[in-house]
Amino acid sequence: MDKIKLTKEQLGQIFAGLLFSGLFIYGYLFYFWLPTAKKIEENTKKVASIEADINKAKMQKAKYKDLESKLASLREEKEAAQKKLPRERKLPDLLRTITALSRKYKVDVKSITPSGSAPVEYFTRVSYGISLTGNYHDVGRFLTALGLEERIMTAENLSLSATAGQETSVSAQFTLVAYQYNG
């Protein structure tokens, strides 16, 4: 093949074309492509970070539901425990309980006498002297029902004696101990 002979003017035009093309590509890369690519990369990192935060929040929300139900069950347990071992003396509630049980088991409560209280490590023992009369089996049922009540109570120092003139009737004196939480 024959070599193509170019004039100085043609070579200058080709060189100028290459120079302008090179400048255009340089300008395009450094002023448009690279800043845009950098912004795309930064935004991609931000999106990934936000998605990670969203996933973390979703996991915490799932745990929150469990925590909420657990908190509700713990509150119920606390209320049940406070019914068994209240923080206050709650004498009116105790009297209502004794009265209701005495009616139910047909025993006649003659007297209830506060006997004082004694603090123990985590609770206080509040004592009441109780005197009652009734059928032997009814008194037994009454004492059993006291022990089965929701509030923790015990009957101590029970003394039974037969009532004069009636075979099945007895008189009972005992100390009722109700417990109260110190916390």
VOPAGU-2260 file (C-alpha; in pm, 1 decimal, decimal comma):
REM VOPAGU-2260
SITE   aa  ch    i         X         Y         Z
SITE  MET   A    0       0,0       0,0       0,0
SITE  ASP   A    1      98,0     345,2     -65,0
SITE  LYS   A    2     163,3     574,0     223,6
SITE  ILE   A    3     -73,5     860,7     264,7
SITE  LYS   A    4      98,8    1193,8     262,5
SITE  LEU   A    5     -56,4    1457,2     488,3
SITE  THR   A    6      15,1    1821,3     476,9
SITE  LYS   A    7     117,0    2026,7     778,3
SITE  GLU   A    8    -224,5    2183,6     783,4
SITE  GLN   A    9    -395,8    1841,7     788,6
SITE  LEU   A   10    -159,7    1718,6    1058,6
SITE  GLY   A   11    -237,1    2032,7    1259,6
SITE  GLN   A   12    -609,2    1974,1    1221,4
SITE  ILE   A   13    -575,9    1609,1    1329,1
SITE  PHE   A   14    -356,5    1711,2    1623,3
SITE  ALA   A   15    -604,5    1986,7    1716,6
SITE  GLY   A   16    -893,1    1737,8    1688,4
SITE  LEU   A   17    -711,9    1489,5    1911,6
SITE  LEU   A   18    -622,7    1765,4    2157,8
SITE  PHE   A   19    -982,8    1891,4    2177,3
SITE  SER   A   20   -1112,1    1532,6    2202,1
SITE  GLY   A   21    -865,4    1465,7    2484,7
SITE  LEU   A   22    -966,1    1787,8    2660,1
SITE  PHE   A   23   -1332,6    1704,5    2617,0
SITE  ILE   A   24   -1282,1    1354,2    2759,9
SITE  TYR   A   25   -1072,6    1495,6    3046,2
SITE  GLY   A   26   -1336,3    1761,2    3120,5
SITE  TYR   A   27   -1616,9    1506,9    3095,5
SITE  LEU   A   28   -1440,2    1263,9    3330,0
SITE  PHE   A   29   -1321,5    1509,4    3596,6
SITE  TYR   A   30   -1611,2    1755,7    3595,4
SITE  PHE   A   31   -1906,5    1527,6    3527,0
SITE  TRP   A   32   -1839,0    1152,9    3546,3
SITE  LEU   A   33   -1618,2    1130,0    3857,7
SITE  PRO   A   34   -1823,5    1372,5    4075,0
SITE  THR   A   35   -2143,4    1197,3    3972,3
SITE  ALA   A   36   -1990,5     853,9    4041,7
SITE  LYS   A   37   -1869,1     982,4    4379,1
SITE  LYS   A   38   -2220,0    1109,2    4464,1
SITE  ILE   A   39   -2370,5     777,9    4351,1
SITE  GLU   A   40   -2126,1     588,7    4575,0
SITE  GLU   A   41   -2200,1     817,3    4874,4
SITE  ASN   A   42   -2574,9     784,6    4821,4
SITE  THR   A   43   -2542,2     406,7    4789,6
SITE  LYS   A   44   -2359,4     399,0    5124,8
SITE  LYS   A   45   -2628,6     621,6    5279,4
SITE  VAL   A   46   -2903,6     394,6    5145,5
SITE  ALA   A   47   -2723,9      87,8    5283,8
SITE  SER   A   48   -2683,8     260,9    5620,9
SITE  ILE   A   49   -3050,6     361,7    5628,7
SITE  GLU   A   50   -3158,5       7,9    5533,5
SITE  ALA   A   51   -2941,5    -129,8    5815,8
SITE  ASP   A   52   -3106,5     116,6    6057,2
SITE  ILE   A   53   -3450,1      13,1    5932,2
SITE  ASN   A   54   -3365,8    -355,0    5982,6
SITE  LYS   A   55   -3234,5    -278,5    6331,3
SITE  ALA   A   56   -3552,8     -86,1    6410,6
SITE  LYS   A   57   -3765,7    -375,1    6282,8
SITE  MET   A   58   -3574,0    -617,6    6504,7
SITE  GLN   A   59   -3617,7    -386,8    6803,9
SITE  LYS   A   60   -3986,7    -352,8    6724,2
SITE  ALA   A   61   -4019,0    -732,4    6722,4
SITE  LYS   A   62   -3839,1    -744,5    7058,3
SITE  TYR   A   63   -4057,3    -459,2    7184,1
SITE  LYS   A   64   -4370,5    -663,0    7124,7
SITE  ASP   A   65   -4218,7    -944,1    7328,9
SITE  LEU   A   66   -4109,9    -697,7    7595,2
SITE  GLU   A   67   -4454,1    -542,8    7604,6
SITE  SER   A   68   -4623,7    -879,3    7656,4
SITE  LYS   A   69   -4361,1    -978,0    7912,0
SITE  LEU   A   70   -4412,9    -649,0    8096,1
SITE  ALA   A   71   -4787,5    -712,2    8102,3
SITE  SER   A   72   -4738,5   -1063,6    8241,9
SITE  LEU   A   73   -4493,3    -931,5    8502,6
SITE  ARG   A   74   -4747,5    -669,3    8607,8
SITE  GLU   A   75   -5008,3    -943,1    8649,4
SITE  GLU   A   76   -4764,1   -1147,4    8857,0
SITE  LYS   A   77   -4686,8    -841,6    9069,2
SITE  GLU   A   78   -5056,9    -778,0    9131,8
SITE  ALA   A   79   -5110,4   -1142,7    9226,6
SITE  ALA   A   80   -4812,4   -1130,2    9462,8
SITE  GLN   A   81   -4939,5    -806,4    9618,7
SITE  LYS   A   82   -5274,7    -971,8    9683,9
SITE  LYS   A   83   -5095,9   -1254,6    9862,7
SITE  LEU   A   84   -4855,0   -1029,9   10049,3
SITE  PRO   A   85   -4982,1    -668,4   10051,0
SITE  ARG   A   86   -4766,8    -370,4   10149,9
SITE  GLU   A   87   -5029,9    -225,2   10385,3
SITE  ARG   A   88   -5213,8    -379,9   10676,5
SITE  LYS   A   89   -5552,6    -378,4   10493,6
SITE  LEU   A   90   -5759,3    -452,4   10803,6
SITE  PRO   A   91   -6095,3    -376,6   10632,7
SITE  ASP   A   92   -6022,1    -636,6   10363,1
SITE  LEU   A   93   -5921,5    -887,5   10629,0
SITE  LEU   A   94   -6242,6    -823,7   10824,6
SITE  ARG   A   95   -6451,5    -863,1   10508,0
SITE  THR   A   96   -6278,9   -1193,1   10433,6
SITE  ILE   A   97   -6331,7   -1327,2   10786,0
SITE  THR   A   98   -6695,7   -1213,2   10785,4
SITE  ALA   A   99   -6767,3   -1369,2   10445,5
SITE  LEU   A  100   -6604,1   -1698,2   10543,3
SITE  SER   A  101   -6783,9   -1706,8   10878,8
SITE  ARG   A  102   -7119,1   -1664,8   10702,2
SITE  LYS   A  103   -7031,4   -1925,6   10441,4
SITE  TYR   A  104   -6921,5   -2186,9   10697,3
SITE  LYS   A  105   -7183,9   -2095,8   10959,7
SITE  VAL   A  106   -6950,3   -1999,8   11241,6
SITE  ASP   A  107   -7013,6   -1711,0   11477,8
SITE  VAL   A  108   -6712,3   -1480,5   11522,9
SITE  LYS   A  109   -6728,9   -1347,5   11881,2
SITE  SER   A  110   -6425,3   -1118,8   11876,5
SITE  ILE   A  111   -6125,7   -1006,0   11672,9
SITE  THR   A  112   -5847,9    -842,8   11873,0
SITE  PRO   A  113   -5535,0    -694,8   11715,8
SITE  SER   A  114   -5234,5    -847,1   11892,0
SITE  GLY   A  115   -4951,5    -647,1   11737,5
SITE  SER   A  116   -4697,6    -701,4   11466,5
SITE  ALA   A  117   -4347,4    -840,5   11445,8
SITE  PRO   A  118   -4108,0    -750,1   11163,6
SITE  VAL   A  119   -3918,8   -1035,7   11001,7
SITE  GLU   A  120   -3652,0   -1006,2   10729,2
SITE  TYR   A  121   -3875,0    -944,0   10424,7
SITE  PHE   A  122   -4221,9    -925,8   10577,0
SITE  THR   A  123   -4414,3    -831,8   10889,0
SITE  ARG   A  124   -4630,4   -1075,2   11085,2
SITE  VAL   A  125   -4951,1    -901,2   11191,7
SITE  SER   A  126   -5140,3   -1098,6   11459,6
SITE  TYR   A  127   -5507,6   -1094,0   11555,5
SITE  GLY   A  128   -5667,7   -1288,7   11837,6
SITE  ILE   A  129   -5993,7   -1445,4   11717,0
SITE  SER   A  130   -6265,6   -1612,1   11920,6
SITE  LEU   A  131   -6551,9   -1796,6   11750,6
SITE  THR   A  132   -6814,0   -2067,0   11801,2
SITE  GLY   A  133   -6977,6   -2313,9   11569,3
SITE  ASN   A  134   -7016,6   -2674,4   11470,1
SITE  TYR   A  135   -6689,3   -2871,1   11497,1
SITE  HIS   A  136   -6674,6   -2948,7   11123,7
SITE  ASP   A  137   -6779,7   -2594,6   11026,2
SITE  VAL   A  138   -6496,9   -2451,9   11238,1
SITE  GLY   A  139   -6255,8   -2689,9   11062,1
SITE  ARG   A  140   -6383,7   -2582,4   10720,9
SITE  PHE   A  141   -6357,0   -2216,3   10822,5
SITE  LEU   A  142   -5992,3   -2258,7   10931,4
SITE  THR   A  143   -5912,6   -2448,5   10610,4
SITE  ALA   A  144   -6073,6   -2174,5   10400,4
SITE  LEU   A  145   -5866,7   -1910,4   10584,8
SITE  GLY   A  146   -5551,8   -2099,9   10492,4
SITE  LEU   A  147   -5660,6   -2124,2   10128,9
SITE  GLU   A  148   -5738,8   -1755,1   10087,7
SITE  GLU   A  149   -5546,3   -1552,7    9830,7
SITE  ARG   A  150   -5380,0   -1344,4   10100,6
SITE  ILE   A  151   -5125,6   -1543,2   10301,1
SITE  MET   A  152   -5268,5   -1611,8   10648,3
SITE  THR   A  153   -5210,3   -1879,7   10910,6
SITE  ALA   A  154   -5398,8   -1988,1   11219,5
SITE  GLU   A  155   -5171,4   -2050,0   11518,6
SITE  ASN   A  156   -5221,3   -2156,2   11880,3
SITE  LEU   A  157   -5565,5   -2307,2   11819,4
SITE  SER   A  158   -5761,9   -2391,7   12130,3
SITE  LEU   A  159   -6091,8   -2580,4   12098,2
SITE  SER   A  160   -6337,8   -2642,7   12378,5
SITE  ALA   A  161   -6683,2   -2797,8   12380,9
SITE  THR   A  162   -6974,3   -2563,5   12435,4
SITE  ALA   A  163   -7188,7   -2659,1   12732,6
SITE  GLY   A  164   -7524,6   -2806,0   12645,7
SITE  GLN   A  165   -7459,3   -2878,8   12278,2
SITE  GLU   A  166   -7275,4   -3191,6   12163,5
SITE  THR   A  167   -7148,3   -3077,5   11824,2
SITE  SER   A  168   -7082,4   -2713,8   11910,1
SITE  VAL   A  169   -6731,8   -2590,9   11994,4
SITE  SER   A  170   -6568,8   -2268,6   12097,1
SITE  ALA   A  171   -6235,4   -2184,4   11929,0
SITE  GLN   A  172   -5967,7   -1931,8   12014,1
SITE  PHE   A  173   -5665,7   -1887,8   11789,0
SITE  THR   A  174   -5417,7   -1632,1   11663,8
SITE  LEU   A  175   -5464,2   -1535,7   11301,3
SITE  VAL   A  176   -5134,3   -1421,5   11146,8
SITE  ALA   A  177   -5157,5   -1215,7   10828,8
SITE  TYR   A  178   -4837,6   -1128,7   10645,6
SITE  GLN   A  179   -4740,6    -789,1   10506,0
SITE  TYR   A  180   -4451,4    -713,8   10267,5
SITE  ASN   A  181   -4177,0    -483,7   10402,7
SITE  GLY   A  182   -4028,9    -373,0   10066,9
